[in-house]
Amino acid sequence: MDEDYAAEVGSTALGVAMARALEHARSGRLVADPLAGRFLAEAGITVPDPAGVPADSGVTYVAVRTRYFDDYFRAAMAAGIRQVAILAAGLDVRAQRLGWPDGTVLFEVDQPRMHEFKQRVLDAAGARARCARHAVDADLRGDWAAGLAAAGFDAGKPTAWLLEGLVQYLPAAAEEELAETVHALSAPGSMLSAEYVHGWEFEEMRDDPLFAEAAERYGVDIIDLWNIEPRRDLAKWLDTVGWTVTTEEATEVSARLGRPLVSGMDAIMGRSLLFSALREG
């Protein structure tokens, strides 16, 4: 995996926090995330007036994606799953935002410096988790499964896994290894949700001038961070090893939520796929 992977994911975490802060400020929001702005303030970043942010800037895409995964976790709760693992958790605050049932244990896997920054902001805000939360210091380039186990993860229990904004940054071999590790740690009844982009879409998306404009506006060139190596189809592979997979284009999800991705960055990112999967017994 690339030497600068950790730093790159840190910059994208702040970009996602910006989008969530802007969505939080809008009427009829899909996601409430009052902590997103606090992370930006700690990093010395000012949240712009939402009225001055272009409607097609990609903020709605992040909101749709976030809501999709929030709903995925609600489905996992309803299915009785009480163990959760979020890989490359970044500035995710679902431990604080969602109404977890009693007995839920949630593991957030990321770099130590990400956890340190995040915890500093959470402490200053007095934000408490609504479940048993464990920050696991582990590098996804290494033996992160050992870090999970040391933190109390039980591979014998069904787990709800989340890979949000992750796989497109990984080299193909690293993505495959990660997926195989998740599969090996997943008891029957486990669930998995992720976002990914078809390989053939990468270059078309990368070459769109709107990405260059967004990079200049927000200071994060997402396409340069994506890894465009050819790779196997993650959802199809899961289907071959015993998972039942349901896939939707982000545009379909957005229409269902009443916030269509119709133009600009939203339409480009709307070609991404979102899926949820269940491991059968």
C-alpha positions, -999 to +999 in steps of 0.1 A: +000+000+000+012+035-007+035+051+019+013+082+022-019+063+026-025+074+062-020+111+055-042+109+025-071+093+043-068+120+070-073+148+044-104+131+030-118+126+065-118+164+069-134+167+035-162+144+045-166+163+078-170+195+057-198+179+037-215+166+068-213+200+085-229+217+055-256+190+054-263+195+091-269+232+085-295+227+058-333+225+062-346+190+056-312+175+062-307+138+056-281+135+084-276+154+117-239+156+126-233+185+151-198+173+157-186+177+121-181+214+125-161+209+157-136+187+139-131+213+113-127+241+138-100+220+157-082+217+123-084+254+117-109+251+089-139+275+086-172+260+075-185+283+047-220+297+046-241+269+031-259+295+010-226+301-009-219+265-016-229+253-051-259+230-049-241+205-071-208+205-052-210+169-040-223+176-005-256+159-013-237+128-024-219+126+009-252+131+027-269+104+007-240+080+013-240+087+050-277+082+053-275+049+034-250+036+059-269+050+088-300+030+076-278-001+071-268+000+107-304+005+118-312-027+098-283-045+115-297-034+149-331-047+140-316-080+129-301-084+164-265-077+156-247-062+186-211-061+174-200-034+150-167-027+132-159+004+112-127+002+092-108+034+085-133+051+108-118+086+104-141+112+119-172+089+120-193+097+150-221+070+146-212+058+181-225+092+193-252+098+167-272+066+164-295+050+190-277+017+196-295-010+216-282-021+250-252-044+247-238-030+215-200-030+212-185-008+184-149-010+172-134+019+153-102+010+135-078+037+123-044+053+128-034+064+163-031+101+153-066+100+139-079+086+171-060+112+192-074+141+172-109+127+173-109+120+210-096+155+218-126+170+200-151+145+215-138+153+250-140+191+245-175+187+232-186+164+260-198+139+234-204+105+248-209+072+229-243+056+231-227+021+231-195+005+243-169+021+219-134+009+214-108+029+194-085+003+178-051+017+168-042-003+138-029+002+103-049-015+076-016-023+059-007-045+088-023-071+111-053-050+120-073-082+129-049-088+158-056-053+170-094-060+169-090-092+188-069-075+215-096-049+219-122-076+226-136-084+192-153-118+191-152-135+157-178-160+169-205-133+170-223-118+140-207-084+131-220-054+112-190-042+091-187-008+074-162+002+047-172+038+039-150+058+016-122+032+019-118+006-009-113+031-037-081+043-020-066+008-017-044-010-042-062-040-057-042-066-037-048-047-004-085-045-011-087-082-017-067-091+014-089-068+035-121-084+021-108-119+027-099-110+063-133-095+069-149-127+055-127-148+077-138-129+108-175-129+100-197-154+118-230-165+100-255-137+103-229-110+098-235-080+076-212-058+055-218-025+037-195-006+014-192+020-014-172+013-045-168+024-081-166+002-112-130+002-125-139+015-159-156+045-143-124+058-126-108+074-156-140+090-168-146+105-134-110+115-130-110+134-163-141+154-156-132+191-151-156+194-122-131+173-101-104+198-107-127+227-097-137+208-065-101+201-057-093+239-060-123+249-039-118+224-011-081+217-012-085+179-015-080+162-048-099+130-043-092+115-077-054+118-072-059+097-040-079+070-057-061+038-067-072+029-103-056-005-106-078-031-122-095-052-095-121-078-089-157-068-083-161-068-045-198-074-045-196-103-070-168-119-050-188-118-018-216-135-036-193-164-045-182-170-008-217-171+008-229-136+011-262-123-003-256-089-017-280-061-025-265-033-047-278+001-057-264+030-076-261+061-055-285+078-079-311+052-070-306+057-033-308+094-036-341+092-056-355+069-029-345+095-002-360+124-021-327+141-028-318+133-064-282+136-076-289+154-108-260+176-118-224+185-112-203+166-087-234+149-073-242+134-106-207+122-112-204+106-078-239+092-082-224+066-105-208+050-074-223+018-061-235+012-025-242-023-013-252-042+018-245-079+022-256-107+046-235-138+054-257-168+053-254-196+078 
